[in-house]
Amino acid sequence: MVKERKNSGFLNKLQAKWKLQSLWQVVWVLVAFACTGTTVLLIKEPIFALLGVNMEEGGFWKTVLYLLLVLPLYQVLLLVYGFIFGQFGFFWEKEKQFLKRMGRVFSRS
């Protein structure tokens, strides 16, 4: 007797975790993440050059500036790419969760 193997691939696990309807949705969400990350990498240097920040040298203030500029930019781009790839609802729900968590972090201070 051949035992059936349960399909538990990576995409299936993401589909279950993110509560998406199809594997195609998972693929489009991953494509949106990839495009967002690539876009941030491409525009980070020109933005810092415009602000006169030297990317070659490290430092505390450069890290703070990076987080203050790039984190919001990443979130906005994620929504834009989510819209382009038909997954805006998914990313909007994740964005609301992110903002709630950030609010809790700052409200404890």
N, CA, C and O atoms as CSV, one atom per row, in Angstrom:
chain,resi,resn,atom,element,x,y,z
A,1,MET,N,N,0.849,-1.178,0.000
A,1,MET,CA,C,0.000,0.000,0.000
A,1,MET,C,C,0.898,1.247,0.000
A,1,MET,O,O,1.840,1.338,0.788
A,2,VAL,N,N,0.603,2.191,-0.878
A,2,VAL,CA,C,1.383,3.420,-0.977
A,2,VAL,C,C,0.728,4.483,-0.109
A,2,VAL,O,O,-0.462,4.771,-0.230
A,3,LYS,N,N,1.526,5.041,0.748
A,3,LYS,CA,C,1.024,6.077,1.647
A,3,LYS,C,C,1.015,7.423,0.916
A,3,LYS,O,O,2.015,7.805,0.308
A,4,GLU,N,N,-0.097,8.133,0.972
A,4,GLU,CA,C,-0.180,9.441,0.324
A,4,GLU,C,C,0.657,10.452,1.083
A,4,GLU,O,O,0.637,10.514,2.313
A,5,ARG,N,N,1.391,11.240,0.315
A,5,ARG,CA,C,2.213,12.279,0.919
A,5,ARG,C,C,1.446,13.589,0.923
A,5,ARG,O,O,0.935,14.029,-0.106
A,6,LYS,N,N,1.373,14.196,2.078
A,6,LYS,CA,C,0.668,15.463,2.209
A,6,LYS,C,C,1.520,16.568,1.596
A,6,LYS,O,O,2.706,16.686,1.903
A,7,ASN,N,N,0.919,17.371,0.735
A,7,ASN,CA,C,1.641,18.458,0.087
A,7,ASN,C,C,1.810,19.610,1.076
A,7,ASN,O,O,0.840,20.282,1.427
A,8,SER,N,N,3.029,19.832,1.515
A,8,SER,CA,C,3.269,20.890,2.489
A,8,SER,C,C,4.435,21.754,2.035
A,8,SER,O,O,5.352,22.035,2.807
A,9,GLY,N,N,4.392,22.172,0.772
A,9,GLY,CA,C,5.452,22.994,0.227
A,9,GLY,C,C,5.453,24.393,0.821
A,9,GLY,O,O,4.533,24.810,1.525
A,10,PHE,N,N,6.507,25.077,0.507
A,10,PHE,CA,C,6.713,26.434,1.014
A,10,PHE,C,C,5.553,27.358,0.659
A,10,PHE,O,O,5.046,28.076,1.521
A,11,LEU,N,N,5.129,27.345,-0.603
A,11,LEU,CA,C,4.036,28.221,-1.021
A,11,LEU,C,C,2.723,27.862,-0.329
A,11,LEU,O,O,1.935,28.743,0.012
A,12,ASN,N,N,2.496,26.584,-0.128
A,12,ASN,CA,C,1.280,26.159,0.573
A,12,ASN,C,C,1.285,26.643,2.020
A,12,ASN,O,O,0.251,27.046,2.554
A,13,LYS,N,N,2.463,26.597,2.650
A,13,LYS,CA,C,2.561,27.075,4.030
A,13,LYS,C,C,2.289,28.581,4.101
A,13,LYS,O,O,1.603,29.051,5.008
A,14,LEU,N,N,2.833,29.331,3.138
A,14,LEU,CA,C,2.566,30.772,3.108
A,14,LEU,C,C,1.089,31.051,2.848
A,14,LEU,O,O,0.507,31.953,3.451
A,15,GLN,N,N,0.491,30.286,1.961
A,15,GLN,CA,C,-0.930,30.460,1.663
A,15,GLN,C,C,-1.769,30.266,2.922
A,15,GLN,O,O,-2.688,31.041,3.185
A,16,ALA,N,N,-1.455,29.244,3.691
A,16,ALA,CA,C,-2.194,28.986,4.928
A,16,ALA,C,C,-1.919,30.078,5.963
A,16,ALA,O,O,-2.845,30.571,6.608
A,17,LYS,N,N,-0.667,30.450,6.120
A,17,LYS,CA,C,-0.292,31.467,7.113
A,17,LYS,C,C,-0.940,32.815,6.805
A,17,LYS,O,O,-1.450,33.490,7.700
A,18,TRP,N,N,-0.914,33.195,5.532
A,18,TRP,CA,C,-1.449,34.503,5.135
A,18,TRP,C,C,-2.938,34.453,4.823
A,18,TRP,O,O,-3.545,35.481,4.523
A,19,LYS,N,N,-3.534,33.257,4.892
A,19,LYS,CA,C,-4.963,33.070,4.621
A,19,LYS,C,C,-5.351,33.597,3.239
A,19,LYS,O,O,-6.324,34.337,3.096
A,20,LEU,N,N,-4.577,33.204,2.227
A,20,LEU,CA,C,-4.849,33.607,0.855
A,20,LEU,C,C,-5.632,32.510,0.150
A,20,LEU,O,O,-5.560,31.341,0.528
A,21,GLN,N,N,-6.378,32.896,-0.872
A,21,GLN,CA,C,-7.276,31.973,-1.557
A,21,GLN,C,C,-6.561,31.008,-2.504
A,21,GLN,O,O,-6.987,29.865,-2.671
A,22,SER,N,N,-5.461,31.478,-3.127
A,22,SER,CA,C,-4.808,30.630,-4.115
A,22,SER,C,C,-3.295,30.777,-4.042
A,22,SER,O,O,-2.763,31.706,-3.435
A,23,LEU,N,N,-2.628,29.832,-4.678
A,23,LEU,CA,C,-1.178,29.910,-4.749
A,23,LEU,C,C,-0.739,31.074,-5.623
A,23,LEU,O,O,0.339,31.632,-5.417
A,24,TRP,N,N,-1.566,31.446,-6.601
A,24,TRP,CA,C,-1.236,32.614,-7.426
A,24,TRP,C,C,-1.181,33.884,-6.595
A,24,TRP,O,O,-0.338,34.749,-6.834
A,25,GLN,N,N,-2.065,34.001,-5.631
A,25,GLN,CA,C,-2.016,35.168,-4.741
A,25,GLN,C,C,-0.699,35.194,-3.976
A,25,GLN,O,O,-0.096,36.255,-3.813
A,26,VAL,N,N,-0.254,34.044,-3.512
A,26,VAL,CA,C,1.022,33.957,-2.797
A,26,VAL,C,C,2.149,34.434,-3.708
A,26,VAL,O,O,3.016,35.199,-3.286
A,27,VAL,N,N,2.129,33.979,-4.951
A,27,VAL,CA,C,3.167,34.368,-5.906
A,27,VAL,C,C,3.146,35.877,-6.122
A,27,VAL,O,O,4.201,36.512,-6.131
A,28,TRP,N,N,1.969,36.457,-6.296
A,28,TRP,CA,C,1.882,37.907,-6.523
A,28,TRP,C,C,2.313,38.697,-5.300
A,28,TRP,O,O,2.909,39.765,-5.437
A,29,VAL,N,N,2.025,38.197,-4.114
A,29,VAL,CA,C,2.481,38.862,-2.890
A,29,VAL,C,C,4.008,38.821,-2.820
A,29,VAL,O,O,4.638,39.823,-2.485
A,30,LEU,N,N,4.598,37.681,-3.132
A,30,LEU,CA,C,6.056,37.570,-3.118
A,30,LEU,C,C,6.696,38.466,-4.181
A,30,LEU,O,O,7.757,39.045,-3.947
A,31,VAL,N,N,6.061,38.580,-5.337
A,31,VAL,CA,C,6.564,39.465,-6.389
A,31,VAL,C,C,6.505,40.917,-5.910
A,31,VAL,O,O,7.431,41.689,-6.160
A,32,ALA,N,N,5.424,41.292,-5.226
A,32,ALA,CA,C,5.308,42.656,-4.699
A,32,ALA,C,C,6.401,42.934,-3.666
A,32,ALA,O,O,6.994,44.013,-3.670
A,33,PHE,N,N,6.668,41.976,-2.787
A,33,PHE,CA,C,7.761,42.137,-1.816
A,33,PHE,C,C,9.100,42.312,-2.532
A,33,PHE,O,O,9.900,43.169,-2.157
A,34,ALA,N,N,9.340,41.504,-3.556
A,34,ALA,CA,C,10.608,41.566,-4.287
A,34,ALA,C,C,10.767,42.911,-4.993
A,34,ALA,O,O,11.837,43.517,-4.948
A,35,CYS,N,N,9.714,43.367,-5.636
A,35,CYS,CA,C,9.779,44.651,-6.339
A,35,CYS,C,C,9.975,45.806,-5.364
A,35,CYS,O,O,10.719,46.742,-5.654
A,36,THR,N,N,9.322,45.747,-4.224
A,36,THR,CA,C,9.471,46.802,-3.221
A,36,THR,C,C,10.905,46.860,-2.713
A,36,THR,O,O,11.496,47.937,-2.643
A,37,GLY,N,N,11.458,45.730,-2.364
A,37,GLY,CA,C,12.834,45.693,-1.874
A,37,GLY,C,C,13.822,46.191,-2.910
A,37,GLY,O,O,14.739,46.946,-2.587
A,38,THR,N,N,13.641,45.772,-4.150
A,38,THR,CA,C,14.524,46.209,-5.227
A,38,THR,C,C,14.419,47.706,-5.454
A,38,THR,O,O,15.432,48.380,-5.642
A,39,THR,N,N,13.205,48.228,-5.439
A,39,THR,CA,C,13.009,49.662,-5.634
A,39,THR,C,C,13.673,50.465,-4.529
A,39,THR,O,O,14.315,51.479,-4.800
A,40,VAL,N,N,13.526,50.024,-3.295
A,40,VAL,CA,C,14.161,50.730,-2.173
A,40,VAL,C,C,15.681,50.724,-2.336
A,40,VAL,O,O,16.336,51.739,-2.099
A,41,LEU,N,N,16.232,49.595,-2.735
A,41,LEU,CA,C,17.678,49.526,-2.940
A,41,LEU,C,C,18.137,50.485,-4.032
A,41,LEU,O,O,19.203,51.092,-3.925
A,42,LEU,N,N,17.335,50.617,-5.078
A,42,LEU,CA,C,17.718,51.477,-6.194
A,42,LEU,C,C,17.590,52.967,-5.888
A,42,LEU,O,O,18.370,53.770,-6.399
A,43,ILE,N,N,16.622,53.344,-5.066
A,43,ILE,CA,C,16.412,54.778,-4.827
A,43,ILE,C,C,17.032,55.281,-3.526
A,43,ILE,O,O,17.054,56.485,-3.272
A,44,LYS,N,N,17.532,54.368,-2.706
A,44,LYS,CA,C,18.124,54.761,-1.425
A,44,LYS,C,C,19.333,55.670,-1.628
A,44,LYS,O,O,19.418,56.730,-1.007
A,45,GLU,N,N,20.248,55.276,-2.471
A,45,GLU,CA,C,21.462,56.066,-2.677
A,45,GLU,C,C,21.184,57.453,-3.241
A,45,GLU,O,O,21.719,58.432,-2.719
A,46,PRO,N,N,20.367,57.576,-4.289
A,46,PRO,CA,C,20.086,58.925,-4.800
A,46,PRO,C,C,19.423,59.838,-3.759
A,46,PRO,O,O,19.692,61.038,-3.723
A,47,ILE,N,N,18.564,59.271,-2.923
A,47,ILE,CA,C,17.915,60.082,-1.884
A,47,ILE,C,C,18.952,60.570,-0.880
A,47,ILE,O,O,18.958,61.747,-0.520
A,48,PHE,N,N,19.818,59.686,-0.430
A,48,PHE,CA,C,20.842,60.100,0.528
A,48,PHE,C,C,21.849,61.051,-0.099
A,48,PHE,O,O,22.343,61.953,0.578
A,49,ALA,N,N,22.165,60.868,-1.385
A,49,ALA,CA,C,23.075,61.789,-2.073
A,49,ALA,C,C,22.442,63.180,-2.140
A,49,ALA,O,O,23.122,64.189,-1.952
A,50,LEU,N,N,21.158,63.224,-2.405
A,50,LEU,CA,C,20.432,64.500,-2.447
A,50,LEU,C,C,20.477,65.205,-1.091
A,50,LEU,O,O,20.540,66.432,-1.019
A,51,LEU,N,N,20.444,64.415,-0.023
A,51,LEU,CA,C,20.505,64.972,1.334
A,51,LEU,C,C,21.946,65.220,1.795
A,51,LEU,O,O,22.165,65.768,2.875
A,52,GLY,N,N,22.919,64.819,0.985
A,52,GLY,CA,C,24.316,65.032,1.336
A,52,GLY,C,C,24.860,64.039,2.342
A,52,GLY,O,O,25.836,64.330,3.034
A,53,VAL,N,N,24.239,62.860,2.433
A,53,VAL,CA,C,24.683,61.831,3.374
A,53,VAL,C,C,25.621,60.880,2.648
A,53,VAL,O,O,25.267,60.323,1.609
A,54,ASN,N,N,26.814,60.696,3.194
A,54,ASN,CA,C,27.810,59.796,2.627
A,54,ASN,C,C,27.475,58.366,3.039
A,54,ASN,O,O,27.471,58.044,4.227
A,55,MET,N,N,27.195,57.510,2.059
A,55,MET,CA,C,26.810,56.130,2.351
A,55,MET,C,C,28.023,55.248,2.682
A,55,MET,O,O,27.858,54.133,3.177
A,56,GLU,N,N,29.231,55.741,2.413
A,56,GLU,CA,C,30.434,54.946,2.659
A,56,GLU,C,C,30.766,54.854,4.145
A,56,GLU,O,O,31.307,53.846,4.598
A,57,GLU,N,N,30.452,55.873,4.889
A,57,GLU,CA,C,30.776,55.897,6.316
A,57,GLU,C,C,29.561,55.473,7.131
A,57,GLU,O,O,28.430,55.866,6.844
A,58,GLY,N,N,29.816,54.672,8.140
A,58,GLY,CA,C,28.735,54.248,9.021
A,58,GLY,C,C,28.503,55.294,10.091
A,58,GLY,O,O,29.149,56.342,10.105
A,59,GLY,N,N,27.602,55.009,10.961
A,59,GLY,CA,C,27.354,55.931,12.048
A,59,GLY,C,C,25.933,55.836,12.557
A,59,GLY,O,O,25.016,55.413,11.853
A,60,PHE,N,N,25.785,56.237,13.782
A,60,PHE,CA,C,24.477,56.177,14.440
A,60,PHE,C,C,23.445,57.028,13.720
A,60,PHE,O,O,22.329,56.570,13.477
A,61,TRP,N,N,23.802,58.269,13.374
A,61,TRP,CA,C,22.824,59.181,12.776
A,61,TRP,C,C,22.420,58.749,11.381
A,61,TRP,O,O,21.281,58.962,10.966
A,62,LYS,N,N,23.345,58.145,10.657
A,62,LYS,CA,C,22.990,57.629,9.333
A,62,LYS,C,C,21.973,56.495,9.461
A,62,LYS,O,O,21.045,56.388,8.659
A,63,THR,N,N,22.154,55.663,10.464
A,63,THR,CA,C,21.203,54.574,10.703
A,63,THR,C,C,19.837,55.115,11.081
A,63,THR,O,O,18.818,54.630,10.589
A,64,VAL,N,N,19.807,56.108,11.943
A,64,VAL,CA,C,18.538,56.722,12.347
A,64,VAL,C,C,17.855,57.352,11.129
A,64,VAL,O,O,16.656,57.169,10.919
A,65,LEU,N,N,18.625,58.092,10.332
A,65,LEU,CA,C,18.072,58.724,9.130
A,65,LEU,C,C,17.548,57.672,8.163
A,65,LEU,O,O,16.483,57.835,7.566
A,66,TYR,N,N,18.306,56.595,8.015
A,66,TYR,CA,C,17.889,55.502,7.144
A,66,TYR,C,C,16.536,54.948,7.593
A,66,TYR,O,O,15.634,54.766,6.776
A,67,LEU,N,N,16.401,54.684,8.881
A,67,LEU,CA,C,15.141,54.131,9.396
A,67,LEU,C,C,13.988,55.116,9.254
A,67,LEU,O,O,12.871,54.725,8.915
A,68,LEU,N,N,14.255,56.380,9.511
A,68,LEU,CA,C,13.191,57.389,9.410
A,68,LEU,C,C,12.730,57.615,7.972
A,68,LEU,O,O,11.560,57.921,7.739
A,69,LEU,N,N,13.631,57.469,7.015
A,69,LEU,CA,C,13.269,57.680,5.614
A,69,LEU,C,C,12.825,56.408,4.914
A,69,LEU,O,O,11.806,56.394,4.224
A,70,VAL,N,N,13.584,55.350,5.091
A,70,VAL,CA,C,13.352,54.145,4.305
A,70,VAL,C,C,12.164,53.335,4.812
A,70,VAL,O,O,11.415,52.787,4.003
A,71,LEU,N,N,11.973,53.245,6.102
A,71,LEU,CA,C,10.858,52.440,6.617
A,71,LEU,C,C,9.495,52.952,6.119
A,71,LEU,O,O,8.693,52.157,5.629
A,72,PRO,N,N,9.217,54.258,6.231
A,72,PRO,CA,C,7.932,54.731,5.674
A,72,PRO,C,C,7.862,54.585,4.151
A,72,PRO,O,O,6.813,54.248,3.601
A,73,LEU,N,N,8.985,54.840,3.475
A,73,LEU,CA,C,9.020,54.700,2.024
A,73,LEU,C,C,8.733,53.254,1.618
A,73,LEU,O,O,7.999,53.008,0.661
A,74,TYR,N,N,9.306,52.316,2.338
A,74,TYR,CA,C,9.073,50.898,2.060
A,74,TYR,C,C,7.590,50.558,2.219
A,74,TYR,O,O,7.019,49.854,1.387
A,75,GLN,N,N,6.980,51.053,3.274
A,75,GLN,CA,C,5.565,50.759,3.519
A,75,GLN,C,C,4.673,51.310,2.406
A,75,GLN,O,O,3.740,50.643,1.958
A,76,VAL,N,N,4.966,52.518,1.973
A,76,VAL,CA,C,4.172,53.131,0.899
A,76,VAL,C,C,4.370,52.362,-0.406
A,76,VAL,O,O,3.406,52.064,-1.111
A,77,LEU,N,N,5.622,52.044,-0.721
A,77,LEU,CA,C,5.894,51.287,-1.949
A,77,LEU,C,C,5.245,49.911,-1.923
A,77,LEU,O,O,4.803,49.413,-2.958
A,78,LEU,N,N,5.187,49.300,-0.757
A,78,LEU,CA,C,4.539,47.999,-0.630
A,78,LEU,C,C,3.061,48.094,-1.001
A,78,LEU,O,O,2.525,47.213,-1.674
A,79,LEU,N,N,2.412,49.158,-0.563
A,79,LEU,CA,C,1.003,49.362,-0.926
A,79,LEU,C,C,0.854,49.626,-2.425
A,79,LEU,O,O,-0.082,49.136,-3.057
A,80,VAL,N,N,1.777,50.402,-2.986
A,80,VAL,CA,C,1.723,50.701,-4.425
A,80,VAL,C,C,1.886,49.424,-5.242
A,80,VAL,O,O,1.096,49.153,-6.146
A,81,TYR,N,N,2.915,48.641,-4.920
A,81,TYR,CA,C,3.106,47.384,-5.651
A,81,TYR,C,C,1.982,46.391,-5.369
A,81,TYR,O,O,1.594,45.627,-6.252
A,82,GLY,N,N,1.469,46.398,-4.166
A,82,GLY,CA,C,0.316,45.553,-3.870
A,82,GLY,C,C,-0.865,45.901,-4.752
A,82,GLY,O,O,-1.575,45.015,-5.227
A,83,PHE,N,N,-1.075,47.187,-4.973
A,83,PHE,CA,C,-2.151,47.644,-5.859
A,83,PHE,C,C,-1.874,47.198,-7.297
A,83,PHE,O,O,-2.759,46.671,-7.971
A,84,ILE,N,N,-0.645,47.412,-7.756
A,84,ILE,CA,C,-0.276,47.047,-9.130
A,84,ILE,C,C,-0.499,45.562,-9.385
A,84,ILE,O,O,-0.977,45.181,-10.454
A,85,PHE,N,N,-0.159,44.727,-8.415
A,85,PHE,CA,C,-0.267,43.279,-8.594
A,85,PHE,C,C,-1.578,42.699,-8.057
A,85,PHE,O,O,-1.710,41.484,-7.913
A,86,GLY,N,N,-2.541,43.570,-7.764
A,86,GLY,CA,C,-3.870,43.101,-7.366
A,86,GLY,C,C,-3.959,42.538,-5.964
A,86,GLY,O,O,-4.862,41.754,-5.669
A,87,GLN,N,N,-3.035,42.923,-5.091
A,87,GLN,CA,C,-3.023,42.395,-3.729
A,87,GLN,C,C,-3.090,43.515,-2.693
A,87,GLN,O,O,-2.585,43.366,-1.581
A,88,PHE,N,N,-3.708,44.627,-3.056
A,88,PHE,CA,C,-3.762,45.778,-2.158
A,88,PHE,C,C,-4.436,45.424,-0.833
A,88,PHE,O,O,-3.966,45.835,0.227
A,89,GLY,N,N,-5.524,44.673,-0.884
A,89,GLY,CA,C,-6.242,44.297,0.336
A,89,GLY,C,C,-5.358,43.557,1.319
A,89,GLY,O,O,-5.395,43.826,2.519
A,90,PHE,N,N,-4.571,42.633,0.819
A,90,PHE,CA,C,-3.655,41.887,1.669
A,90,PHE,C,C,-2.664,42.829,2.345
A,90,PHE,O,O,-2.474,42.785,3.560
A,91,PHE,N,N,-2.033,43.688,1.531
A,91,PHE,CA,C,-1.016,44.587,2.081
A,91,PHE,C,C,-1.624,45.665,2.969
A,91,PHE,O,O,-0.979,46.106,3.921
A,92,TRP,N,N,-2.838,46.095,2.684
A,92,TRP,CA,C,-3.487,47.092,3.533
A,92,TRP,C,C,-3.756,46.517,4.921
A,92,TRP,O,O,-3.571,47.207,5.924
A,93,GLU,N,N,-4.188,45.268,4.987
A,93,GLU,CA,C,-4.403,44.619,6.287
A,93,GLU,C,C,-3.083,44.497,7.052
A,93,GLU,O,O,-3.038,44.752,8.255
A,94,LYS,N,N,-2.019,44.111,6.362
A,94,LYS,CA,C,-0.704,44.005,7.008
A,94,LYS,C,C,-0.214,45.374,7.465
A,94,LYS,O,O,0.400,45.494,8.525
A,95,GLU,N,N,-0.484,46.404,6.671
A,95,GLU,CA,C,-0.084,47.762,7.037
A,95,GLU,C,C,-0.809,48.224,8.306
A,95,GLU,O,O,-0.202,48.839,9.182
A,96,LYS,N,N,-2.088,47.929,8.398
A,96,LYS,CA,C,-2.838,48.304,9.604
A,96,LYS,C,C,-2.279,47.591,10.835
A,96,LYS,O,O,-2.158,48.196,11.900
A,97,GLN,N,N,-1.939,46.307,10.692
A,97,GLN,CA,C,-1.324,45.567,11.798
A,97,GLN,C,C,0.006,46.192,12.196
A,97,GLN,O,O,0.298,46.331,13.383
A,98,PHE,N,N,0.811,46.568,11.210
A,98,PHE,CA,C,2.112,47.191,11.456
A,98,PHE,C,C,1.932,48.507,12.207
A,98,PHE,O,O,2.642,48.771,13.177
A,99,LEU,N,N,0.997,49.322,11.769
A,99,LEU,CA,C,0.772,50.622,12.417
A,99,LEU,C,C,0.262,50.457,13.848
A,99,LEU,O,O,0.630,51.236,14.727
A,100,LYS,N,N,-0.572,49.462,14.088
A,100,LYS,CA,C,-1.038,49.199,15.451
A,100,LYS,C,C,0.127,48.810,16.354
A,100,LYS,O,O,0.224,49.277,17.489
A,101,ARG,N,N,1.013,47.948,15.843
A,101,ARG,CA,C,2.178,47.537,16.633
A,101,ARG,C,C,3.083,48.714,16.921
A,101,ARG,O,O,3.579,48.857,18.039
A,102,MET,N,N,3.305,49.561,15.927
A,102,MET,CA,C,4.151,50.739,16.122
A,102,MET,C,C,3.514,51.692,17.142
A,102,MET,O,O,4.210,52.290,17.963
A,103,GLY,N,N,2.199,51.824,17.080
A,103,GLY,CA,C,1.500,52.672,18.040
A,103,GLY,C,C,1.668,52.163,19.458
A,103,GLY,O,O,1.848,52.947,20.390
A,104,ARG,N,N,1.608,50.842,19.623
A,104,ARG,CA,C,1.799,50.263,20.960
A,104,ARG,C,C,3.209,50.492,21.466
A,104,ARG,O,O,3.412,50.764,22.649
A,105,VAL,N,N,4.183,50.383,20.577
A,105,VAL,CA,C,5.580,50.585,20.975
A,105,VAL,C,C,5.770,52.018,21.472
A,105,VAL,O,O,6.395,52.242,22.509
A,106,PHE,N,N,5.228,52.985,20.730
A,106,PHE,CA,C,5.425,54.391,21.099
A,106,PHE,C,C,4.515,54.824,22.244
A,106,PHE,O,O,4.836,55.782,22.946
A,107,SER,N,N,3.408,54.154,22.446
A,107,SER,CA,C,2.514,54.550,23.547
A,107,SER,C,C,3.060,54.063,24.903
A,107,SER,O,O,2.679,54.593,25.946
A,108,ARG,N,N,3.940,53.068,24.889
A,108,ARG,CA,C,4.551,52.572,26.129
A,108,ARG,C,C,5.672,53.487,26.609
A,108,ARG,O,O,6.059,53.451,27.777
A,109,SER,N,N,6.187,54.305,25.701
A,109,SER,CA,C,7.339,55.180,26.052
A,109,SER,C,C,6.954,56.253,27.017
A,109,SER,O,O,7.794,57.063,27.408
